[in-house]
Amino acid sequence: MKVAMITVGNPERRTGGYLYHKQVYAILARMGLRIDEIVVSDADEAAQLQATFPADITAYDVIMVDMLARIAVAPYVAQWQAQTTIVAMVHELPSLAGVSVSTPEQILLDAAHRCIVVSEAGVAAVVARGVSASRLVLAKPGCDRLGAPALRRAVANPAVLCVAQWIPRKGIDALLRAWAMVGARHVPLVFYGEVDADPRYAAGCRHQVLELQQAGYAISVRGSVSNRALRAGYAAARVFVLPSRFEGYGMAHAEAIWAGIPVVGYAIPSVQRIVAAAGDLVPIDDEAALAQALAHYCNDATHGRTLDDAIAHARAALPRWQDTAFAWLVALDVSTHLPTIPAPYVYNAD
């Protein structure tokens, strides 16, 4: 079986969708199914309008299309649909994440024989766009990318940890304003993740960081790091914080739960499903409530340990990457014997 994944941008970036793809590719390759990743252009609209495709693209049994590539494929997917199977990979609908261009995403949704979505909120959003439930497969991201949870390290002053891109919807600006309200100059606040995706926004956040550092706050920005460094960061943290205003799923929140760390953030639907009672979620853009939630962990280093049972319960409900790969096999309609796939991870139209 020949399968292609059409995407745009730089798949080597250590960000959600690209990391998701790499995890699934690797598992499916071990099962004997290779997916050819075809990068057709940079991610911006102008580049996508100039995208070029292999002449034999319809020789593939299945063409998967990352929703990021919606603009590039929009002129072609109707033609491809008549010649091969189209599967749309929908990490999130760009129009819901603040991107105004929605016509190309609708063209892709309409042309796809099947759509892979990554959360229940994603299912609802795609159904609302006219996609029948029978065409959907729910393939949530796994939580175990970093391996078995590391033993929590006993450190004198454990950190508050944030793992995220510095883009507006991740709420880094809100977190820094809330951190000033907490006033915990003695507690390290550590940022991991890509900081250059939105230079203008990042510049504003760096200015906030500098002002807080000059006021005596212990803040460090590590950028994009190796899995080993990230694993060590989780092992030494007292709490994870990420006040996202929108998430297609919430991979970083899930990885924090997997690592055994309570989560503080905004109460958006996808994150509420992951965290449940294993942390403190507050109303979107309520920075005072965010500060109050963080203060509990900063003023009492043992506070998070009272949530151990809730964290264990939330962790048990999380899918693993193996589950994600099995769900892809359903979407790709691979006609081989499949292990039993847990019902919560495959969308059932009934």
C-alpha positions in Angstrom: 0.0 0.0 0.0 1.4 3.4 -1.0 0.5 6.4 1.2 1.6 10.0 0.9 1.3 12.8 3.4 1.3 16.3 1.8 2.3 19.0 4.2 4.0 22.4 4.1 6.5 24.3 6.2 9.4 22.7 8.1 8.6 19.2 9.5 11.8 19.3 11.6 10.2 21.8 13.9 9.5 20.4 17.3 5.9 21.6 17.4 2.6 19.7 17.9 1.4 18.6 14.4 4.9 17.8 13.1 5.8 15.8 16.3 2.5 14.0 16.0 3.3 12.9 12.5 6.8 11.7 13.3 5.5 9.5 16.2 2.9 7.8 14.0 5.2 7.4 11.0 7.7 5.6 13.2 5.1 3.2 14.6 3.5 2.4 11.3 7.0 1.9 9.7 7.7 -0.8 12.3 4.4 -2.4 11.3 5.4 -2.4 7.7 3.6 0.6 6.4 5.7 3.5 5.2 4.3 6.9 4.6 6.1 9.2 2.2 6.0 12.8 3.5 5.9 15.3 0.7 6.6 18.9 1.6 5.3 21.1 -1.2 6.1 24.6 -0.1 6.6 26.9 2.9 3.6 27.4 5.1 2.6 30.9 4.2 -0.2 31.6 1.7 2.0 33.1 -1.0 4.3 30.1 -1.0 1.4 27.6 -1.0 -0.1 29.3 -4.1 3.1 28.4 -5.9 3.3 24.8 -4.6 4.2 22.0 -7.0 3.3 18.3 -6.7 4.9 15.1 -8.0 3.5 14.3 -11.4 2.6 10.8 -10.2 0.9 11.9 -7.0 -2.3 10.0 -7.9 -0.3 6.8 -8.1 -0.6 6.6 -4.3 -3.3 4.5 -2.9 -4.0 7.2 -0.3 -3.1 10.8 -0.3 -3.2 12.3 3.2 -3.3 16.1 3.4 -2.3 18.0 6.4 -4.8 20.8 6.9 -1.8 23.2 7.0 -1.5 22.5 3.3 -5.1 23.4 2.5 -4.3 26.4 0.3 -1.7 24.4 -1.8 -4.1 21.5 -2.5 -7.4 23.4 -2.9 -7.1 23.6 -6.8 -6.3 19.9 -7.1 -8.2 17.8 -4.5 -11.4 17.4 -6.5 -9.4 15.9 -9.4 -7.4 13.7 -7.1 -10.7 12.5 -5.3 -11.8 10.8 -8.6 -8.5 8.9 -8.9 -7.5 7.9 -5.4 -8.5 8.1 -1.7 -8.1 11.4 0.1 -7.7 11.6 3.9 -7.6 15.0 5.5 -5.5 15.3 8.6 -7.2 17.9 10.8 -5.2 18.8 13.9 -7.3 21.9 14.1 -9.4 24.1 11.7 -7.3 27.2 11.0 -10.4 29.3 10.9 -11.1 28.4 14.6 -7.5 29.2 15.6 -7.7 32.7 14.3 -6.8 32.3 10.7 -9.3 34.1 8.4 -8.9 32.0 5.3 -11.6 29.3 5.4 -12.6 28.5 1.8 -9.5 26.2 1.1 -10.2 24.3 4.3 -13.8 23.7 3.3 -12.7 22.5 -0.1 -10.4 19.9 1.5 -13.1 18.8 4.0 -15.6 18.4 1.2 -13.2 16.4 -1.0 -11.8 14.1 1.7 -13.1 10.5 1.8 -12.2 10.4 5.4 -11.0 12.9 8.0 -8.7 12.2 10.9 -9.4 14.6 13.9 -7.5 14.7 17.2 -10.2 15.6 19.8 -13.9 15.4 20.5 -13.9 19.2 20.1 -12.4 18.6 16.6 -15.1 16.1 15.8 -17.8 18.7 16.7 -16.1 21.4 14.7 -15.8 19.3 11.6 -19.3 17.9 11.8 -20.5 21.5 12.1 -18.8 22.2 8.7 -20.9 19.6 7.0 -18.7 16.5 7.2 -20.7 13.4 8.0 -19.7 11.5 11.1 -19.3 8.3 9.1 -16.2 9.9 7.5 -14.4 10.7 10.7 -11.8 8.8 12.7 -10.7 10.2 16.1 -7.0 9.7 16.6 -6.0 11.6 19.7 -2.3 12.2 20.2 -0.4 9.9 22.6 1.1 11.1 25.8 4.2 8.8 26.0 6.5 10.4 23.5 9.2 10.9 26.1 9.0 7.3 27.4 8.0 6.1 30.8 7.6 8.9 33.3 11.0 9.8 34.9 11.3 9.6 38.6 10.4 12.9 40.1 13.6 14.5 41.3 13.8 16.0 44.8 15.1 19.5 44.2 15.3 22.3 46.7 13.2 24.7 44.7 11.2 23.0 42.0 10.2 25.0 38.9 7.0 26.1 37.4 7.2 24.8 33.8 5.7 26.0 30.6 6.1 24.1 27.3 4.7 26.0 24.3 5.3 27.9 21.1 5.4 31.7 21.7 2.3 32.5 19.7 -0.7 34.6 20.8 -3.1 31.8 21.4 -0.8 30.0 23.8 -1.2 32.9 26.3 2.5 33.4 27.2 1.7 37.2 27.7 -1.1 36.4 30.1 1.1 33.9 32.0 3.8 36.6 32.5 1.2 39.1 33.7 -0.2 36.6 36.1 3.3 35.7 37.3 3.8 39.3 38.3 0.7 39.1 40.4 1.9 35.9 42.1 5.0 37.7 43.3 7.0 34.5 43.8 10.4 35.9 43.0 12.1 32.8 44.6 10.3 30.3 42.4 11.9 29.5 39.0 9.6 29.9 36.0 11.1 27.9 33.1 10.0 28.1 29.4 10.6 25.4 26.9 9.5 25.6 23.3 9.9 27.4 20.0 10.1 31.2 20.5 10.5 32.5 16.9 7.3 31.5 15.1 5.8 34.9 15.6 8.7 37.4 16.0 6.5 40.4 16.9 4.6 38.6 19.6 7.8 37.0 20.9 9.4 40.4 21.2 6.6 41.6 23.4 6.9 38.5 25.6 10.7 38.9 25.8 10.2 42.5 27.0 7.9 41.2 29.7 10.4 38.6 30.7 13.2 41.2 30.9 11.1 43.5 33.1 10.4 40.7 35.5 14.0 39.5 35.6 15.1 43.1 36.4 12.5 43.1 39.2 14.2 40.0 40.7 12.1 37.1 39.2 13.9 33.9 38.4 12.7 33.3 34.8 14.6 31.4 32.1 13.8 30.8 28.5 15.4 27.6 27.2 13.8 27.5 23.7 13.3 24.3 21.7 15.2 21.5 23.5 16.0 17.8 23.1 13.6 15.1 24.5 16.1 14.3 27.2 16.2 17.9 28.4 12.4 18.2 28.3 12.1 14.9 30.2 14.5 16.3 32.9 12.5 19.5 33.0 9.2 17.6 33.8 11.0 15.5 36.4 12.1 18.6 38.3 8.9 20.7 38.1 6.3 21.3 40.7 3.5 22.3 38.3 2.9 22.8 34.6 1.3 25.9 33.3 0.0 26.8 29.9 -3.0 29.2 29.6 -3.8 28.4 25.9 -6.8 30.3 24.5 -7.3 27.6 21.9 -6.0 24.0 21.4 -6.8 21.4 18.8 -6.0 18.9 21.5 -3.4 19.9 24.1 -0.4 17.6 23.7 1.8 19.5 26.2 -0.9 19.3 28.8 -1.2 15.6 28.3 2.5 15.1 28.5 2.6 16.9 31.8 -0.1 14.6 33.2 1.8 11.6 31.9 4.9 12.9 33.7 2.8 13.1 36.9 2.6 16.9 37.2 -0.5 18.9 38.0 -1.7 21.4 35.3 -2.7 25.0 35.5 -4.3 26.7 32.5 -7.5 28.0 31.0 -10.6 25.9 31.0 -11.0 25.3 27.3 -12.9 22.1 26.3 -10.1 20.1 24.9 -7.8 20.8 27.9 -10.7 20.1 30.4 -11.0 16.6 29.0 -7.3 15.9 29.5 -6.8 17.5 32.9 -10.1 16.7 34.6 -9.4 17.1 38.4 -5.6 16.9 38.0 -4.9 20.6 38.4 -6.6 24.0 38.3 -8.3 25.4 35.2 -9.6 28.9 35.3 -11.8 31.0 32.9 -10.1 32.2 29.7 -8.3 35.5 30.2 -9.0 35.6 33.9 -5.4 36.5 34.8 -6.2 37.1 38.5 -7.6 33.6 38.8 -4.6 32.2 36.9 -2.3 33.9 39.4 -4.3 32.6 42.4 -4.1 29.1 41.1 -0.3 29.3 40.6 0.1 30.9 44.0 -1.2 27.7 45.7 1.7 25.7 44.2 4.3 28.5 44.8 3.4 29.1 48.4 3.3 25.4 49.3 5.7 23.1 47.4 3.7 20.0 48.6 0.4 21.3 47.3 0.6 19.3 44.0 1.2 16.0 45.9 -2.4 16.2 47.1 -3.5 15.7 43.5 -1.5 12.5 43.0 -4.6 10.3 42.8 -6.4 12.6 40.4 -3.2 12.8 38.2 -3.0 9.0 38.2 -6.7 8.8 37.2 -6.3 11.3 34.4 -3.1 9.6 33.1 -4.9 6.2 32.9 -7.5 7.8 30.6 -4.9 9.2 28.1 -4.2 7.4 24.8 -0.8 6.2 23.9 0.9 6.7 20.6 0.2 3.1 19.7 -3.5 3.8 20.0 -3.0 6.8 17.6 -1.3 4.6 15.0 -4.0 2.0 15.2 -6.6 4.7 14.5 -4.7 5.9 11.5 -4.8 2.3 10.1 -8.6 2.5 10.3 -8.6 5.8 8.5 -6.3 4.4 5.8 -8.5 1.4 5.5 -5.5 -1.0 5.8 -6.9 -4.5 5.0 -4.8 -6.4 7.5 -5.6 -7.8 10.9 -5.6 -5.1 13.5 -5.3 -5.3 17.2 -8.4 -4.2 19.1 -8.6 -0.4 19.1 -10.0 1.1 22.3 -13.4 2.6 21.6 -12.6 6.1 22.9 -9.9 6.7 20.3 -11.9 5.8 17.1 -15.0 7.9 16.3 -18.1 5.8 16.1 -20.9 7.3 14.0 -23.4 5.3 15.9 
